[in-house]
């Protein structure tokens, strides 16, 4: 499972949307996610990949693709299987 697929699963579970509608262009607003949903998704991703996503970085994410790209840039290559 790719990093993107794992993040998509987390976001779908937390926001209670079908993961098939989550695209790289999607935003949390598209899923009617509130700020708690966003924080829960960030924490779940941080725990899964053992990384830290600073608040100032997270606030700059424009869409799901930005979120995924940031995580991919922080996860060691060996985990991108």
The first five atom37 places (N, CA, C, CB, O) and aatype in JSON, in Angstrom:
{
  "aatype": [20, 20, 20, 20, 20, 20, 20, 20, 20, 20, 20, 20, 20, 20, 20, 20, 20, 20, 20, 20, 20, 20, 20, 20, 20, 20, 20, 20, 20, 20, 20, 20, 20, 20, 20, 20, 20, 20, 20, 20, 20, 20, 20, 20, 20, 20, 20, 20, 20, 20, 20, 20, 20, 20, 20, 20, 20, 20, 20, 20, 20, 20, 20, 20, 20, 20, 20, 20, 20, 20, 20, 20, 20, 20, 20, 20, 20, 20, 20, 20, 20],
  "atom_mask": [
    [1, 1, 1, 1, 1],
    [1, 1, 1, 1, 1],
    [1, 1, 1, 1, 1],
    [1, 1, 1, 1, 1],
    [1, 1, 1, 1, 1],
    [1, 1, 1, 1, 1],
    [1, 1, 1, 1, 1],
    [1, 1, 1, 1, 1],
    [1, 1, 1, 1, 1],
    [1, 1, 1, 1, 1],
    [1, 1, 1, 1, 1],
    [1, 1, 1, 1, 1],
    [1, 1, 1, 1, 1],
    [1, 1, 1, 1, 1],
    [1, 1, 1, 1, 1],
    [1, 1, 1, 1, 1],
    [1, 1, 1, 1, 1],
    [1, 1, 1, 1, 1],
    [1, 1, 1, 1, 1],
    [1, 1, 1, 1, 1],
    [1, 1, 1, 1, 1],
    [1, 1, 1, 1, 1],
    [1, 1, 1, 1, 1],
    [1, 1, 1, 1, 1],
    [1, 1, 1, 1, 1],
    [1, 1, 1, 1, 1],
    [1, 1, 1, 1, 1],
    [1, 1, 1, 1, 1],
    [1, 1, 1, 1, 1],
    [1, 1, 1, 1, 1],
    [1, 1, 1, 1, 1],
    [1, 1, 1, 1, 1],
    [1, 1, 1, 1, 1],
    [1, 1, 1, 1, 1],
    [1, 1, 1, 1, 1],
    [1, 1, 1, 1, 1],
    [1, 1, 1, 1, 1],
    [1, 1, 1, 1, 1],
    [1, 1, 1, 1, 1],
    [1, 1, 1, 1, 1],
    [1, 1, 1, 1, 1],
    [1, 1, 1, 1, 1],
    [1, 1, 1, 1, 1],
    [1, 1, 1, 1, 1],
    [1, 1, 1, 1, 1],
    [1, 1, 1, 1, 1],
    [1, 1, 1, 1, 1],
    [1, 1, 1, 1, 1],
    [1, 1, 1, 1, 1],
    [1, 1, 1, 1, 1],
    [1, 1, 1, 1, 1],
    [1, 1, 1, 1, 1],
    [1, 1, 1, 1, 1],
    [1, 1, 1, 1, 1],
    [1, 1, 1, 1, 1],
    [1, 1, 1, 1, 1],
    [1, 1, 1, 1, 1],
    [1, 1, 1, 1, 1],
    [1, 1, 1, 1, 1],
    [1, 1, 1, 1, 1],
    [1, 1, 1, 1, 1],
    [1, 1, 1, 1, 1],
    [1, 1, 1, 1, 1],
    [1, 1, 1, 1, 1],
    [1, 1, 1, 1, 1],
    [1, 1, 1, 1, 1],
    [1, 1, 1, 1, 1],
    [1, 1, 1, 1, 1],
    [1, 1, 1, 1, 1],
    [1, 1, 1, 1, 1],
    [1, 1, 1, 1, 1],
    [1, 1, 1, 1, 1],
    [1, 1, 1, 1, 1],
    [1, 1, 1, 1, 1],
    [1, 1, 1, 1, 1],
    [1, 1, 1, 1, 1],
    [1, 1, 1, 1, 1],
    [1, 1, 1, 1, 1],
    [1, 1, 1, 1, 1],
    [1, 1, 1, 1, 1],
    [1, 1, 1, 1, 1]
  ],
  "atom_positions": [
    [[0.85, -1.18, 0.0], [0.0, 0.0, 0.0], [0.89, 1.24, 0.0], [-0.97, 0.0, 1.23], [1.84, 1.33, 0.78]],
    [[0.59, 2.19, -0.87], [1.41, 3.39, -0.98], [1.12, 4.35, 0.19], [1.16, 4.1, -2.33], [0.13, 4.19, 0.91]],
    [[1.99, 5.32, 0.34], [1.77, 6.34, 1.37], [0.45, 7.05, 1.1], [2.95, 7.36, 1.39], [-0.34, 7.29, 2.02]],
    [[0.21, 7.38, -0.16], [-1.04, 8.07, -0.5], [-2.26, 7.24, -0.12], [-1.07, 8.39, -1.99], [-3.22, 7.77, 0.42]],
    [[-2.22, 5.95, -0.4], [-3.35, 5.08, -0.06], [-3.56, 5.0, 1.45], [-3.12, 3.68, -0.63], [-4.7, 4.99, 1.92]],
    [[-2.47, 4.94, 2.19], [-2.58, 4.88, 3.65], [-3.18, 6.17, 4.2], [-1.21, 4.61, 4.28], [-4.03, 6.13, 5.1]],
    [[-2.74, 7.3, 3.68], [-3.28, 8.58, 4.14], [-4.74, 8.7, 3.73], [-2.46, 9.77, 3.56], [-5.56, 9.19, 4.51]],
    [[-5.08, 8.27, 2.52], [-6.47, 8.31, 2.04], [-7.36, 7.48, 2.98], [-6.56, 7.76, 0.58], [-8.47, 7.91, 3.31]],
    [[-6.89, 6.31, 3.41], [-7.66, 5.47, 4.33], [-7.92, 6.19, 5.65], [-6.93, 4.15, 4.59], [-9.03, 6.15, 6.18]],
    [[-6.89, 6.85, 6.17], [-7.02, 7.59, 7.43], [-8.03, 8.72, 7.29], [-5.66, 8.15, 7.88], [-8.93, 8.86, 8.11]],
    [[-7.87, 9.52, 6.24], [-8.77, 10.66, 6.04], [-10.21, 10.18, 5.84], [-8.31, 11.5, 4.82], [-11.14, 10.77, 6.38]],
    [[-10.4, 9.12, 5.08], [-11.75, 8.59, 4.84], [-12.38, 8.11, 6.14], [-11.7, 7.44, 3.81], [-13.56, 8.35, 6.38]],
    [[-11.6, 7.42, 6.96], [-12.12, 6.91, 8.23], [-12.52, 8.06, 9.16], [-11.08, 6.01, 8.93], [-13.6, 8.03, 9.75]],
    [[-11.66, 9.05, 9.28], [-11.92, 10.16, 10.2], [-13.05, 11.06, 9.72], [-10.66, 10.98, 10.38], [-13.86, 11.5, 10.53]],
    [[-13.11, 11.33, 8.44], [-14.14, 12.24, 7.91], [-15.42, 11.5, 7.51], [-13.6, 12.99, 6.71], [-16.42, 12.12, 7.16]],
    [[-15.37, 10.18, 7.56], [-16.53, 9.34, 7.23], [-17.03, 9.55, 5.8], [-17.66, 9.6, 8.21], [-18.23, 9.68, 5.55]],
    [[-16.07, 9.59, 4.88], [-16.42, 9.69, 3.46], [-15.85, 8.46, 2.75], [-15.87, 11.02, 2.83], [-14.93, 7.8, 3.23]],
    [[-16.42, 8.17, 1.59], [-15.92, 7.06, 0.79], [-14.56, 7.46, 0.23], [-16.92, 6.69, -0.36], [-14.41, 8.51, -0.39]],
    [[-13.56, 6.6, 0.45], [-12.21, 6.97, 0.02], [-12.09, 7.13, -1.49], [-11.23, 5.93, 0.48], [-11.14, 7.76, -1.97]],
    [[-13.03, 6.58, -2.24], [-12.97, 6.72, -3.7], [-13.19, 8.16, -4.16], [-14.01, 5.82, -4.36], [-12.82, 8.51, -5.28]],
    [[-13.77, 9.01, -3.31], [-13.99, 10.4, -3.71], [-12.83, 11.31, -3.32], [-15.29, 10.93, -3.09], [-12.83, 12.49, -3.65]],
    [[-11.84, 10.77, -2.61], [-10.7, 11.58, -2.19], [-9.65, 11.57, -3.29], [-10.1, 11.05, -0.84], [-9.05, 10.54, -3.6]],
    [[-9.44, 12.74, -3.88], [-8.45, 12.89, -4.94], [-7.35, 13.84, -4.44], [-9.1, 13.43, -6.26], [-7.48, 14.46, -3.39]],
    [[-6.29, 13.94, -5.19], [-5.19, 14.84, -4.8], [-5.65, 16.3, -4.79], [-3.99, 14.67, -5.75], [-5.02, 17.14, -4.14]],
    [[-6.72, 16.61, -5.5], [-7.24, 17.98, -5.54], [-8.26, 18.25, -4.44], [-7.86, 18.25, -6.88], [-8.64, 19.4, -4.22]],
    [[-8.7, 17.21, -3.76], [-9.72, 17.36, -2.71], [-9.19, 18.17, -1.53], [-10.19, 15.99, -2.23], [-8.0, 18.16, -1.22]],
    [[-10.12, 18.88, -0.88], [-9.78, 19.6, 0.34], [-10.61, 19.04, 1.49], [-10.01, 21.14, 0.18], [-11.61, 18.36, 1.26]],
    [[-10.19, 19.34, 2.71], [-10.98, 18.89, 3.87], [-12.37, 19.53, 3.84], [-10.25, 19.24, 5.19], [-13.33, 18.94, 4.32]],
    [[-12.47, 20.73, 3.28], [-13.78, 21.38, 3.17], [-14.7, 20.59, 2.27], [-13.63, 22.81, 2.63], [-15.92, 20.57, 2.48]],
    [[-14.14, 19.93, 1.25], [-14.95, 19.11, 0.34], [-15.67, 17.99, 1.1], [-14.07, 18.5, -0.77], [-16.75, 17.55, 0.7]],
    [[-15.06, 17.54, 2.2], [-15.64, 16.44, 2.99], [-16.41, 16.96, 4.19], [-14.54, 15.48, 3.46], [-16.87, 16.18, 5.03]],
    [[-16.55, 18.29, 4.27], [-17.22, 18.93, 5.4], [-16.54, 18.56, 6.73], [-18.7, 18.52, 5.44], [-17.19, 18.4, 7.76]],
    [[-15.21, 18.44, 6.66], [-14.43, 18.11, 7.85], [-14.27, 19.36, 8.71], [-13.05, 17.53, 7.46], [-14.07, 20.47, 8.2]],
    [[-14.37, 19.17, 10.02], [-14.14, 20.3, 10.92], [-12.68, 20.29, 11.39], [-15.11, 20.25, 12.14], [-11.91, 19.41, 11.02]],
    [[-12.32, 21.28, 12.19], [-10.92, 21.4, 12.61], [-10.46, 20.19, 13.43], [-10.73, 22.67, 13.43], [-9.29, 19.82, 13.36]],
    [[-11.36, 19.58, 14.2], [-11.0, 18.39, 14.96], [-10.67, 17.23, 14.02], [-12.14, 17.99, 15.91], [-9.72, 16.48, 14.27]],
    [[-11.43, 17.07, 12.95], [-11.15, 16.03, 11.96], [-9.75, 16.22, 11.37], [-12.21, 16.05, 10.83], [-9.0, 15.26, 11.21]],
    [[-9.42, 17.46, 11.05], [-8.12, 17.76, 10.46], [-7.01, 17.4, 11.43], [-8.03, 19.25, 10.06], [-6.02, 16.77, 11.05]],
    [[-7.16, 17.81, 12.68], [-6.15, 17.52, 13.7], [-6.01, 16.0, 13.9], [-6.51, 18.2, 15.05], [-4.9, 15.49, 13.99]],
    [[-7.14, 15.3, 13.95], [-7.09, 13.85, 14.12], [-6.36, 13.18, 12.94], [-8.5, 13.28, 14.25], [-5.58, 12.25, 13.15]],
    [[-6.61, 13.65, 11.74], [-5.94, 13.08, 10.57], [-4.44, 13.35, 10.63], [-6.54, 13.66, 9.27], [-3.64, 12.46, 10.35]],
    [[-4.07, 14.56, 10.99], [-2.64, 14.9, 11.09], [-1.96, 14.03, 12.14], [-2.46, 16.38, 11.44], [-0.88, 13.49, 11.89]],
    [[-2.57, 13.89, 13.31], [-1.98, 13.09, 14.39], [-1.87, 11.63, 13.97], [-2.82, 13.21, 15.68], [-0.85, 10.99, 14.22]],
    [[-2.9, 11.1, 13.33], [-2.87, 9.7, 12.9], [-1.75, 9.46, 11.88], [-4.23, 9.3, 12.28], [-1.06, 8.44, 11.94]],
    [[-1.57, 10.39, 10.97], [-0.51, 10.27, 9.95], [0.86, 10.41, 10.62], [-0.69, 11.35, 8.84], [1.78, 9.67, 10.29]],
    [[0.99, 11.35, 11.54], [2.26, 11.51, 12.26], [2.64, 10.23, 12.99], [2.17, 12.68, 13.25], [3.8, 9.81, 12.96]],
    [[1.67, 9.62, 13.65], [1.93, 8.38, 14.39], [2.26, 7.22, 13.45], [0.72, 8.03, 15.25], [3.19, 6.46, 13.72]],
    [[1.51, 7.1, 12.38], [1.73, 5.99, 11.44], [3.13, 6.03, 10.82], [0.68, 6.03, 10.34], [3.8, 5.01, 10.72]],
    [[3.55, 7.22, 10.42], [4.82, 7.35, 9.71], [5.97, 7.84, 10.6], [4.65, 8.29, 8.55], [7.09, 8.02, 10.12]],
    [[5.69, 8.05, 11.87], [6.7, 8.5, 12.84], [7.39, 9.77, 12.36], [7.74, 7.39, 13.08], [8.62, 9.86, 12.31]],
    [[6.57, 10.76, 12.01], [7.07, 12.06, 11.58], [6.33, 13.14, 12.36], [6.89, 12.26, 10.03], [5.37, 12.86, 13.07]],
    [[6.81, 14.37, 12.23], [6.11, 15.51, 12.82], [5.74, 16.47, 11.71], [6.98, 16.21, 13.91], [6.55, 16.78, 10.84]],
    [[4.5, 16.94, 11.74], [4.03, 17.91, 10.77], [3.76, 19.21, 11.55], [2.73, 17.41, 9.99], [2.74, 19.33, 12.22]],
    [[4.68, 20.17, 11.45], [4.49, 21.43, 12.19], [3.2, 22.13, 11.77], [5.69, 22.37, 11.95], [2.78, 22.07, 10.62]],
    [[2.57, 22.79, 12.74], [1.31, 23.49, 12.46], [1.44, 24.48, 11.32], [0.83, 24.21, 13.7], [0.55, 24.59, 10.47]],
    [[2.57, 25.21, 11.29], [2.73, 26.22, 10.23], [2.82, 25.58, 8.85], [3.97, 27.07, 10.49], [2.46, 26.2, 7.85]],
    [[3.3, 24.35, 8.78], [3.35, 23.62, 7.51], [1.95, 23.12, 7.15], [4.37, 22.43, 7.59], [1.5, 23.27, 6.02]],
    [[1.29, 22.52, 8.12], [-0.05, 21.96, 7.88], [-1.03, 23.04, 7.41], [-0.59, 21.3, 9.15], [-1.9, 22.77, 6.59]],
    [[-0.88, 24.25, 7.93], [-1.78, 25.34, 7.54], [-1.62, 25.74, 6.08], [-1.55, 26.54, 8.43], [-2.51, 26.36, 5.5]],
    [[-0.49, 25.38, 5.5], [-0.23, 25.74, 4.09], [-0.76, 24.7, 3.11], [1.27, 25.93, 3.88], [-0.77, 24.95, 1.9]],
    [[-1.2, 23.54, 3.6], [-1.73, 22.52, 2.69], [-3.0, 23.06, 2.04], [-2.02, 21.18, 3.45], [-3.95, 23.43, 2.72]],
    [[-2.99, 23.11, 0.71], [-4.16, 23.58, -0.03], [-5.14, 22.45, -0.33], [-3.73, 24.24, -1.34], [-6.34, 22.67, -0.49]],
    [[-4.6, 21.22, -0.41], [-5.45, 20.08, -0.77], [-4.8, 18.77, -0.3], [-5.69, 20.05, -2.3], [-3.72, 18.78, 0.3]],
    [[-5.46, 17.67, -0.56], [-4.98, 16.36, -0.16], [-3.62, 16.06, -0.78], [-5.98, 15.28, -0.56], [-2.76, 15.45, -0.14]],
    [[-3.42, 16.48, -2.01], [-2.15, 16.24, -2.7], [-0.97, 16.91, -1.98], [-2.23, 16.75, -4.13], [0.11, 16.33, -1.89]],
    [[-1.18, 18.13, -1.48], [-0.12, 18.81, -0.72], [0.23, 18.02, 0.53], [-0.56, 20.25, -0.34], [1.4, 17.88, 0.87]],
    [[-0.78, 17.52, 1.21], [-0.62, 16.72, 2.42], [0.21, 15.47, 2.1], [-2.01, 16.32, 3.02], [1.19, 15.18, 2.79]],
    [[-0.18, 14.76, 1.07], [0.52, 13.53, 0.67], [1.96, 13.83, 0.26], [-0.23, 12.84, -0.48], [2.89, 13.14, 0.68]],
    [[2.15, 14.85, -0.54], [3.5, 15.2, -1.0], [4.42, 15.52, 0.17], [3.45, 16.39, -1.97], [5.58, 15.12, 0.17]],
    [[3.91, 16.24, 1.16], [4.72, 16.58, 2.32], [5.13, 15.3, 3.07], [3.95, 17.54, 3.27], [6.3, 15.13, 3.42]],
    [[4.17, 14.42, 3.31], [4.47, 13.18, 4.03], [5.48, 12.35, 3.24], [3.18, 12.36, 4.3], [6.43, 11.82, 3.8]],
    [[5.27, 12.24, 1.93], [6.22, 11.48, 1.1], [7.63, 12.04, 1.18], [5.76, 11.48, -0.37], [8.6, 11.29, 1.13]],
    [[7.74, 13.36, 1.32], [9.07, 13.99, 1.4], [9.74, 13.73, 2.74], [8.97, 15.5, 1.15], [10.96, 13.86, 2.85]],
    [[8.98, 13.38, 3.75], [9.52, 13.17, 5.1], [9.74, 11.7, 5.46], [8.59, 13.79, 6.12], [10.46, 11.4, 6.41]],
    [[9.12, 10.81, 4.72], [9.23, 9.37, 5.02], [10.43, 8.8, 4.26], [7.91, 8.61, 4.63], [10.58, 9.03, 3.07]],
    [[11.28, 8.06, 4.96], [12.45, 7.45, 4.29], [12.02, 6.61, 3.09], [13.26, 6.57, 5.27], [10.96, 5.99, 3.09]],
    [[12.86, 6.62, 2.08], [12.59, 5.88, 0.83], [12.2, 4.43, 1.06], [13.79, 5.93, -0.09], [11.34, 3.9, 0.37]],
    [[12.82, 3.78, 2.03], [12.56, 2.36, 2.25], [11.12, 2.08, 2.65], [13.47, 1.83, 3.3], [10.63, 0.97, 2.47]],
    [[10.43, 3.09, 3.2], [9.05, 2.89, 3.62], [8.07, 3.16, 2.49], [8.73, 3.78, 4.79], [6.88, 2.89, 2.66]],
    [[8.51, 3.66, 1.36], [7.63, 3.97, 0.25], [7.4, 2.75, -0.64], [8.21, 5.12, -0.57], [7.6, 2.81, -1.85]],
    [[6.98, 1.69, -0.05], [6.77, 0.46, -0.82], [5.29, 0.21, -1.0], [7.43, -0.74, -0.13], [4.91, -0.78, -1.62]]
  ]
}
